[in-house]
Amino acid sequence: MSIPGTVARSGFALVLLASALAACHDADVTGCPAGDASCVCGPTVNCAEGATCEDGVCVPDTAPADATMPDIAIIDVVAPSPDVPATVDAAADPDAPAAEDVLASEETVLSCGVIPFGESCACRENADCASGFCIPSSDGASACTRTCDSDSDCAAGLSCLFVTLPGIDPTFLCVDPSINLCRPCSDDAECQADALGVSGARCVRYGAEVGSFCGVPCVGDADCPDSYACREVEALESGATLKQCVLADAEATCACSGRSVAQAAFTHCTQNRCEGVRVCEAEGLGPCTDPDGMLCADAVPVAVTFDPQGGQLSGPATTTVYVGDPYGPLPQATREGYTFLAWYTEPAGLGQVIAADTVVTVRDPHTLYAAWDARSFLVTFDSAGGSPCDPRQVRFGQRYDLGGALCAPTLRGHTFIGW
């Protein structure tokens, strides 16, 4: 962007320069004194003894040790293109400073209304920032930062850390060291991820049902942000005990930052024997949900009793199952003369068949009943010399004559008594 005001001042300087040159020439000055800016040296005007002409100004050949020279700012002015007005569109940004006030110097006050943006302004790429550094922020967007030599160069809450960003040489930048603090995690690498992660950060276990979240290293409470405390905690990955900044209130739950929501950060959880995950969503940290999308909170424990219906159990007569989980291994049962069929929700093989992979849907204690099938036998009849009888199929536990009267053989001179 070209700045009209600067161009105008440069033109004025050129006019003064020409006037000064003419004045010196008219006075027939044979030697300009050192440091006299009103006398312009050149091909026709020499410098006084002990001075040398540099860029139209006579300067001493050797400056005294205690001499002070005026500050000279050299600005590379680019003439405006005839097709593009070199002006700032005040209508597009009424708060934008006037063009003549936007000079590239250390004293320039940068705003968030016109590129290049100042420190902490939202940005999309490095070119948006006066410093050339656009870095991720905890709200999920990105913000301009600055280079630094120590923490004193940075705004409150930021630290001067050595940062490596893609495509840029490693450098010290003002960053938020707790940008990943309280981020849901599954391992230490997620807490140390990307260029802004702190190498000493660990994934800290907050509890099986709650999940695990990122901490940051500390020595005392003063190293931690408000509402956090420096505590000795167990690291999820290594199991080691170490000091990290964690929520001071043991009953509190980590809130999802905009950054965690944008990354869909998650942590593993266990509730009611249900293995699931909790994911950062726009509404906050989601509940513990299993891979099928069922809430682990709904996986309540349920007592189940097994009724063998005249048989014998091979295992315990009761067990505990969880709503949403399969029943799991079921006990075996035996009964003389019978073959075990299955477990049913009602006696005599009525109701629903329950198998090991059947998902528990009943929330109240309930009983499962064994269903049996009587074994079948082929009975042959030996009439002991009498008339023959056909064999008959019978079932265990039933009458032999259930299918009709039994055969009554005959034998001359004998009376059939029975089988």
C-alpha positions as CSV (number, residue, x, y, z in Angstrom):
1,M,0.0,0.0,0.0
2,S,1.4,3.4,-0.9
3,I,0.8,6.3,1.5
4,P,0.0,9.7,-0.2
5,G,1.0,11.8,2.8
6,T,4.5,10.3,2.7
7,V,4.9,10.9,-1.0
8,A,3.8,14.5,-0.6
9,R,6.4,15.1,2.2
10,S,9.1,13.6,0.0
11,G,8.2,16.0,-2.9
12,F,8.4,18.9,-0.4
13,A,11.8,17.7,0.7
14,L,13.0,17.7,-2.9
15,V,11.8,21.3,-3.4
16,L,13.7,22.4,-0.3
17,L,16.7,20.5,-1.5
18,A,16.7,22.3,-4.8
19,S,16.2,25.7,-3.1
20,A,19.1,25.1,-0.8
21,L,21.3,24.1,-3.6
22,A,20.5,27.2,-5.5
23,A,21.1,29.4,-2.5
24,C,24.5,27.9,-1.9
25,H,25.5,28.3,-5.5
26,D,24.4,31.9,-5.7
27,A,26.5,32.7,-2.6
28,D,29.4,30.9,-4.3
29,V,30.1,28.8,-1.3
30,T,33.5,27.0,-1.8
31,G,33.2,24.7,1.2
32,C,30.2,23.5,3.2
33,P,30.9,23.2,6.9
34,A,30.5,19.7,8.5
35,G,26.9,19.0,9.8
36,D,25.3,22.0,8.0
37,A,22.3,20.5,6.3
38,S,21.3,23.8,4.7
39,C,24.4,23.6,2.5
40,V,24.2,20.8,0.0
41,C,27.5,19.5,-1.3
42,G,28.0,18.0,-4.7
43,P,30.0,18.2,-8.0
44,T,30.1,22.0,-7.9
45,V,30.1,22.5,-4.1
46,N,32.9,21.1,-2.0
47,C,33.1,20.5,1.8
48,A,35.2,22.5,4.1
49,E,38.5,21.0,5.2
50,G,38.1,17.9,7.5
51,A,34.7,17.0,6.1
52,T,33.5,14.6,3.4
53,C,30.4,14.9,1.2
54,E,28.0,12.0,1.8
55,D,24.5,12.0,0.1
56,G,24.7,15.9,-0.2
57,V,25.7,16.5,3.4
58,C,29.2,17.3,4.7
59,V,30.1,15.0,7.5
60,P,33.3,15.1,9.6
61,D,36.1,12.7,8.5
62,T,36.5,11.6,12.2
63,A,33.7,12.3,14.6
64,P,34.7,13.3,18.2
65,A,34.1,10.6,20.8
66,D,31.4,12.6,22.5
67,A,29.7,13.9,19.3
68,T,26.1,13.0,18.7
69,M,24.6,12.8,15.2
70,P,20.9,13.5,14.4
71,D,18.6,10.4,14.0
72,I,18.1,9.8,10.2
73,A,15.1,7.6,9.2
74,I,15.3,6.3,5.6
75,I,11.9,5.4,4.3
76,D,11.5,3.5,1.0
77,V,8.6,5.4,-0.6
78,V,6.7,3.7,-3.4
79,A,4.8,6.0,-5.9
80,P,1.1,5.2,-6.2
81,S,-0.1,3.4,-9.3
82,P,-2.2,5.6,-11.5
83,D,-4.8,2.8,-11.6
84,V,-5.0,2.2,-7.8
85,P,-5.7,5.2,-5.5
86,A,-3.2,5.0,-2.7
87,T,-5.8,5.7,0.1
88,V,-7.3,3.8,3.0
89,D,-11.0,3.0,2.5
90,A,-12.4,4.7,5.6
91,A,-15.9,3.6,4.7
92,A,-14.8,-0.1,4.8
93,D,-13.3,0.5,8.2
94,P,-14.3,3.8,9.9
95,D,-11.9,3.0,12.8
96,A,-8.9,2.6,10.6
97,P,-6.2,5.2,11.2
98,A,-5.4,7.8,8.6
99,A,-2.9,6.7,6.0
100,E,-0.3,9.2,7.0
101,D,-0.3,7.9,10.5
102,V,0.5,4.3,9.5
103,L,4.3,4.3,9.3
104,A,6.5,1.2,9.7
105,S,8.3,2.1,12.9
106,E,8.6,0.7,16.4
107,E,6.4,3.6,17.7
108,T,3.5,2.8,15.3
109,V,0.3,1.8,17.2
110,L,-1.2,-1.1,15.3
111,S,-4.9,-1.9,15.5
112,C,-7.1,-4.9,14.7
113,G,-8.9,-2.8,12.0
114,V,-6.3,-2.8,9.2
115,I,-3.6,-5.2,8.1
116,P,-1.0,-5.7,9.4
117,F,-2.6,-6.5,12.7
118,G,-1.1,-5.9,16.1
119,E,-0.5,-8.4,18.9
120,S,-3.5,-10.5,20.1
121,C,-5.6,-9.6,17.0
122,A,-7.4,-12.4,15.3
123,C,-5.7,-13.6,12.1
124,R,-5.8,-16.3,9.4
125,E,-2.2,-16.4,8.2
126,N,1.3,-15.0,9.2
127,A,1.0,-12.3,6.6
128,D,-1.9,-10.8,8.5
129,C,0.3,-9.9,11.5
130,A,2.9,-7.1,11.8
131,S,5.2,-9.6,13.5
132,G,4.8,-12.2,10.9
133,F,3.5,-14.8,13.4
134,C,-0.1,-16.0,13.5
135,I,-0.5,-18.8,16.0
136,P,-3.4,-20.9,17.4
137,S,-5.2,-19.6,20.4
138,S,-7.3,-21.3,23.1
139,D,-10.6,-20.1,21.6
140,G,-10.1,-22.2,18.5
141,A,-9.1,-19.4,16.2
142,S,-5.7,-17.8,15.7
143,A,-4.1,-14.6,17.0
144,C,-1.1,-12.5,16.2
145,T,1.8,-12.7,18.6
146,R,5.3,-11.2,18.8
147,T,8.9,-12.3,19.2
148,C,10.5,-12.0,22.6
149,D,13.6,-12.3,24.6
150,S,12.0,-12.9,28.0
151,D,8.6,-13.2,29.7
152,S,8.7,-9.5,30.5
153,D,8.3,-8.8,26.7
154,C,4.9,-10.6,26.7
155,A,1.4,-9.6,27.8
156,A,-0.1,-11.0,31.0
157,G,-0.7,-14.7,30.9
158,L,1.8,-15.3,28.0
159,S,5.3,-16.7,28.3
160,C,8.3,-16.4,26.1
161,L,8.8,-19.9,24.7
162,F,10.9,-21.4,21.9
163,V,8.5,-22.3,19.2
164,T,8.8,-24.2,16.0
165,L,6.2,-23.5,13.3
166,P,5.9,-25.1,9.9
167,G,7.8,-23.2,7.2
168,I,9.4,-20.8,9.7
169,D,12.7,-20.9,11.5
170,P,12.4,-21.8,15.3
171,T,12.1,-18.6,17.4
172,F,11.1,-17.3,20.7
173,L,7.4,-16.2,20.7
174,C,4.9,-14.9,23.3
175,V,2.5,-17.8,23.7
176,D,-0.1,-19.1,26.1
177,P,1.7,-22.0,27.9
178,S,-1.6,-23.4,29.1
179,I,-3.3,-23.5,25.7
180,N,-3.8,-27.2,26.1
181,L,-4.6,-27.1,29.8
182,C,-7.7,-29.2,30.6
183,R,-7.9,-30.5,27.1
184,P,-9.4,-34.1,27.0
185,C,-6.6,-36.5,26.2
186,S,-5.7,-40.2,25.8
187,D,-1.9,-39.8,26.0
188,D,0.9,-37.3,26.7
189,A,1.5,-36.6,23.1
190,E,-1.9,-34.9,22.7
191,C,-1.0,-32.5,25.5
192,Q,2.4,-31.7,23.9
193,A,1.0,-31.7,20.3
194,D,1.7,-29.0,17.7
195,A,4.1,-26.1,18.0
196,L,2.6,-24.7,21.2
197,G,2.6,-27.8,23.4
198,V,4.7,-27.7,26.5
199,S,7.1,-30.6,26.7
200,G,6.5,-31.2,30.4
201,A,2.7,-31.4,29.9
202,R,1.1,-34.7,30.8
203,C,-2.2,-36.4,30.3
204,V,-3.6,-36.6,33.9
205,R,-6.2,-39.1,35.1
206,Y,-9.2,-37.4,36.7
207,G,-11.1,-40.6,37.3
208,A,-12.4,-43.6,35.3
209,E,-15.9,-42.1,34.8
210,V,-14.7,-38.5,34.2
211,G,-11.7,-39.2,31.9
212,S,-8.2,-37.8,31.5
213,F,-7.2,-34.2,30.8
214,C,-4.0,-32.3,30.0
215,G,-2.0,-30.7,32.8
216,V,1.0,-28.4,32.6
217,P,4.1,-28.7,34.7
218,C,4.4,-26.5,37.9
219,V,6.4,-26.0,41.1
220,G,3.7,-24.2,43.1
221,D,0.2,-22.8,42.8
222,A,1.6,-19.5,41.5
223,D,2.6,-21.3,38.3
224,C,-1.1,-22.2,37.6
225,P,-3.9,-20.0,36.2
226,D,-6.9,-19.0,38.4
227,S,-9.1,-22.0,39.5
228,Y,-6.1,-24.3,39.1
229,A,-3.7,-25.7,41.7
230,C,-0.3,-27.4,41.5
231,R,-0.9,-30.9,42.7
232,E,0.9,-34.2,42.7
233,V,-1.1,-36.4,40.3
234,E,-0.8,-39.7,38.5
235,A,0.1,-39.4,34.8
236,L,-2.1,-41.6,32.6
237,E,0.5,-43.0,30.3
238,S,3.4,-43.7,32.6
239,G,1.6,-44.0,35.9
240,A,4.3,-41.8,37.5
241,T,3.4,-39.3,40.2
242,L,4.4,-35.7,39.3
243,K,3.3,-32.1,39.8
244,Q,0.9,-30.6,37.3
245,C,-1.6,-27.8,37.2
246,V,-5.1,-29.3,37.6
247,L,-8.5,-28.0,38.6
248,A,-8.4,-26.9,42.2
249,D,-12.0,-28.1,42.8
250,A,-11.9,-31.9,42.8
251,E,-15.6,-32.0,41.9
252,A,-15.2,-29.6,39.0
253,T,-15.1,-30.8,35.4
254,C,-12.9,-29.4,32.6
255,A,-14.7,-27.1,30.3
256,C,-14.1,-27.4,26.5
257,S,-12.2,-24.5,25.0
258,G,-12.9,-23.4,21.5
259,R,-9.7,-25.0,20.5
260,S,-10.7,-28.4,22.0
261,V,-14.1,-28.2,20.3
262,A,-12.5,-27.4,16.9
263,Q,-10.2,-30.4,17.3
264,A,-13.1,-32.6,18.6
265,A,-10.8,-33.6,21.5
266,F,-11.9,-36.7,23.4
267,T,-11.0,-38.8,26.4
268,H,-11.7,-42.5,27.2
269,C,-14.1,-43.2,30.1
270,T,-15.5,-46.2,31.9
271,Q,-19.0,-46.1,33.5
272,N,-21.1,-49.0,34.7
273,R,-18.6,-51.4,33.1
274,C,-19.3,-49.5,29.8
275,E,-16.2,-48.5,27.9
276,G,-16.8,-45.3,26.0
277,V,-15.5,-41.8,25.1
278,R,-16.3,-38.2,26.0
279,V,-16.0,-35.7,23.1
280,C,-15.7,-31.9,23.2
281,E,-18.8,-30.5,21.4
282,A,-20.2,-27.0,21.0
283,E,-22.4,-27.6,24.0
284,G,-19.5,-28.7,26.1
285,L,-17.9,-32.0,27.1
286,G,-20.2,-34.8,26.1
287,P,-21.3,-37.8,28.3
288,C,-19.6,-41.1,28.3
289,T,-20.9,-42.9,25.2
290,D,-20.1,-46.4,24.0
291,P,-19.0,-47.1,20.3
292,D,-22.7,-47.8,19.4
293,G,-23.7,-44.4,20.6
294,M,-25.4,-45.6,23.8
295,L,-25.0,-43.6,27.0
296,C,-22.9,-45.5,29.5
297,A,-25.0,-43.9,32.3
298,D,-27.9,-46.0,31.0
299,A,-25.8,-49.2,31.5
300,V,-27.3,-49.8,35.0
301,P,-26.5,-53.0,36.9
302,V,-29.3,-55.6,37.0
303,A,-29.5,-58.8,39.1
304,V,-30.4,-61.9,37.2
305,T,-31.5,-65.3,38.7
306,F,-31.4,-68.6,36.9
307,D,-34.1,-71.2,37.6
308,P,-33.0,-74.7,36.3
309,Q,-36.6,-76.0,36.3
310,G,-35.8,-79.4,37.9
311,G,-32.2,-79.5,36.6
312,Q,-28.8,-78.8,38.2
313,L,-26.8,-75.7,37.5
314,S,-23.1,-75.8,36.7
315,G,-22.4,-72.4,38.1
316,P,-23.8,-69.6,40.4
317,A,-27.6,-69.2,40.4
318,T,-27.3,-65.4,40.2
319,T,-25.3,-62.8,38.3
320,T,-25.1,-59.1,37.5
321,V,-25.6,-57.8,34.1
322,Y,-25.7,-54.2,32.7
323,V,-28.4,-52.5,30.6
324,G,-27.0,-52.1,27.1
325,D,-24.4,-54.9,27.5
326,P,-24.8,-58.5,26.4
327,Y,-25.8,-61.0,29.1
328,G,-22.4,-62.6,28.6
329,P,-21.7,-66.3,29.5
330,L,-24.7,-68.1,31.0
331,P,-24.5,-71.1,33.3
332,Q,-25.0,-74.6,31.9
333,A,-27.7,-76.9,33.4
334,T,-28.2,-80.7,33.3
335,R,-31.2,-82.9,34.0
336,E,-31.5,-86.7,33.8
337,G,-33.5,-87.8,30.7
338,Y,-33.6,-84.3,29.3
339,T,-31.7,-82.2,26.9
340,F,-31.1,-78.5,27.8
341,L,-32.6,-76.2,25.1
342,A,-32.1,-72.6,26.3
343,W,-32.8,-69.9,28.9
344,Y,-36.2,-68.2,28.5
345,T,-37.8,-65.2,30.1
346,E,-40.8,-67.4,31.1
347,P,-41.2,-71.0,32.3
348,A,-41.9,-73.9,30.0
349,G,-39.9,-72.4,27.1
350,L,-42.2,-69.4,26.8
351,G,-41.2,-65.7,26.3
352,Q,-37.9,-64.6,24.8
353,V,-34.9,-66.8,24.3
354,I,-31.9,-65.3,26.1
355,A,-28.4,-66.1,24.8
356,A,-24.9,-64.9,25.7
357,D,-25.0,-62.2,23.0
358,T,-28.5,-61.0,23.9
359,V,-28.4,-57.3,24.9
360,V,-29.9,-56.5,28.3
361,T,-32.9,-54.2,28.0
362,V,-34.7,-55.0,31.3
363,R,-33.7,-52.6,34.0
364,D,-35.3,-54.5,36.9
365,P,-34.1,-57.7,38.5
366,H,-35.5,-60.7,36.6
367,T,-35.4,-64.5,36.4
368,L,-34.4,-66.7,33.4
369,Y,-35.9,-70.2,33.2
370,A,-34.3,-73.4,31.7
371,A,-36.2,-75.1,29.0
372,W,-35.9,-78.8,28.6
373,D,-36.6,-81.4,25.9
374,A,-37.4,-85.0,27.1
375,R,-35.2,-87.5,25.4
376,S,-36.9,-90.0,23.0
377,F,-36.4,-93.8,23.2
378,L,-37.3,-96.7,20.9
379,V,-38.9,-99.5,22.8
380,T,-39.1,-103.1,21.4
381,F,-41.3,-105.8,22.8
382,D,-40.3,-109.4,23.4
383,S,-43.5,-111.5,23.5
384,A,-41.6,-114.6,24.7
385,G,-42.9,-116.9,22.0
386,G,-46.2,-115.2,21.7
387,S,-47.5,-113.2,18.7
388,P,-45.1,-110.3,17.7
389,C,-45.6,-106.6,18.7
390,D,-44.3,-103.6,16.8
391,P,-41.7,-101.3,18.5
392,R,-42.8,-98.0,19.8
393,Q,-41.2,-94.6,20.3
394,V,-41.6,-93.2,23.8
395,R,-40.3,-90.1,25.6
396,F,-38.6,-89.8,28.9
397,G,-41.0,-88.9,31.7
398,Q,-44.1,-89.8,29.6
399,R,-46.4,-92.9,29.8
400,Y,-45.6,-95.8,27.5
401,D,-49.2,-96.0,26.5
402,L,-49.4,-92.3,25.7
403,G,-49.6,-93.1,22.0
404,G,-52.2,-95.8,22.5
405,A,-52.7,-99.1,24.4
406,L,-49.7,-101.4,24.5
407,C,-49.6,-104.5,22.4
408,A,-51.2,-107.6,24.0
409,P,-49.6,-110.7,22.4
410,T,-51.3,-114.2,22.4
411,L,-49.9,-117.6,23.0
412,R,-51.9,-120.9,22.8
413,G,-52.5,-122.3,26.3
414,H,-51.3,-119.1,27.9
415,T,-53.0,-116.0,29.2
416,F,-51.1,-112.7,28.7
417,I,-50.5,-111.0,32.1
418,G,-48.7,-107.8,31.1
419,W,-45.3,-106.3,30.2
